[in-house]
Amino acid sequence: MKIFGFAGYSGSGKTTLIEKLIPIFTRRGLEVSLIKHAHHTFDVDQPGKDSYRHRMAGCSEVLVTSSRRWVLMHELRGAPEPGLGEHIEHMSQCDLLLVEGFKREHIPKLEVYRAEVGEPLLHPHDRDIVAIASDKKLETRLPQFDLDDHVAIAGFVLKHVGLE
């Protein structure tokens, strides 16, 4: 399983970029999965649903399954947040595992930078950033892509992880 990450501040366009890249990867016959680091208050469950009620009653894990999908929810209940490595162990085998967020993990990453967000660049302080996708030309020695050049970015990712 090849792993490639996307790092950038909130509002930089990571999710949108990844959403555009996934169909390019899957059209090439690759099985793609994703791990996304979310805000600490996120919830995929709905109040009032059975699974929500069971979690709120104290279950550590609730697995909901149907003929179309399944999801496993795990409540940390005060335990420390697992690292990326532990989350990867939960993933089924695939060709390419994309990781959104996890800025500090030591995996190859593309920095997604949008000037209007007003945050500093990550790559000068992160040796794991191997390229940048931005809405403006930046002074850097790293490979740089226009944020909307999805085909070129996809090609770079696949070449970097050895799938092309």
N, C-alpha and C positions, 0 to 999 in steps of 0.2 A: 504494500500500500504506500503510495507516494503522498507526501504531505506538503501543502503549501499554504501560507498564511497571508492575510490582508490586515494591515494595521493602519490606523488613522483615528483622528478624533471624531467624536459624534458630529454628524452633519457633513462629513467629508465625502460621502458617497460610496462607502464600502459595500453596503447591502445592494444598492442599485447596480454597481459594477459587477458584483458576484452574480446577481440575477441575470445579467446580460452574458456572462461568461459560461454559465452552466449549460445552456443549449448548444453552444459551440463545442464544448467538451463532449456532451452526450451524442451530438451528431457524428462525432468521430468514433462512436462505439464504446466510449468509456463509461464505466459505472462511477458516478460521482456522489460523494456524501459530504456533509458539512457539520462542523461544530461551531456554534456561535456563542460567544460570551455575551450575556445580556445583563441589563440593570438588575440589581439585587432584588427588586420588588416584582419582577415579572411573574406571571402565572398563566399557564396554558389551560387551566381548568376553570369551569364555570360554577359560581355559587349556585347551590340548589341541585346540581347534578349528583348522582350517586357517588362518583369517584371523588368529588370535592368533599362531600359529607364524610366519606370514609377517611380521607386525609385529615380533615379537621377533627375527626374523632380520635386520631392518634396514630394511624398507620404510618410506618416508615416508608413503605413503598406501596404504590397502587399501579397495577398494570391493567389497562383498558384495551380490549381487543375486539375486532370485528372481522368480517370477511374482506375488508379493504385495507385496514391498517391497524397498527397497535402502537401504544405509547406507554412508556414506563415513567412514572413520576416518583422521584425520591426526595423525601423531606430531610434536610440536614439537621433540623431540630437543634441548632446551636453548634453542631460539629463544624470543623473548618472546611472551607470550600476545597474540593479535590482539585488537583492540578490537571493540566492538559493531558499528561501521560495517562492518568487514571481514566479520564473521559475517553481517550483513544481506545483503551482496552475494552470499553463497552460497545464500540462500533463494530458492525459487521464488515467483513473484508470487502474492499472496493478497489478500483484502480487509482482514484485520486480523492484524497480527503482534503477539503478546503477548510480553513480555520479562519473565522472572523473574530477579531479582537485578540485577546491574549498577547498584547503588545510586548510583554517582557519574556515571552517564551523563546527558546533557542531553536527556531525553525526558520527556513527561508521564508521571507515575507516581502510583499509588495507594499510600499507605503502609498496610501491614497491621500492626496493632499488637495485641499480646496482653499485658496487664499482667503476667500470671504469668511471662512470659519474663524480666522484670526488666531489660530494656535501655531506654535512653533513647529518646525520640521522635526520629525523623529529620527531620520536616517543619520544625522551627524553623531548621534549618541547610541545607535543600535547597529552593530556589525552584522546582524542577521537580515537586515533589509538589503535586498539584492537588486531592487529596481523601484522606480517611482512612477505613479500615474497621477497627473496633475492637470489642473485647468489653466496653468500658465507655465512658461519656460522657467526652469530653475537652474541655478549654478550648481552643478554636481557632476561627478565623474561616473555616477551610476547610470545604467540604462534608464531612459526616461520616455514615457508614453503619454500621449494626449489621453485624458480621462475617457474620451468617447471612442478611442480606437480599440474597440473590443477584440477584433480579430488579431491585431498585433500583440495585445496583452496576453490573449489566450495562447498564441504561438510561443511567446516568451516563457510563460508558465510551463507549458508542456515540454519545451526544450530544457528548461532549467531542472525539471524533476526527472528527465530522461524518458519521457513518454512520446517524444517525437524525434 
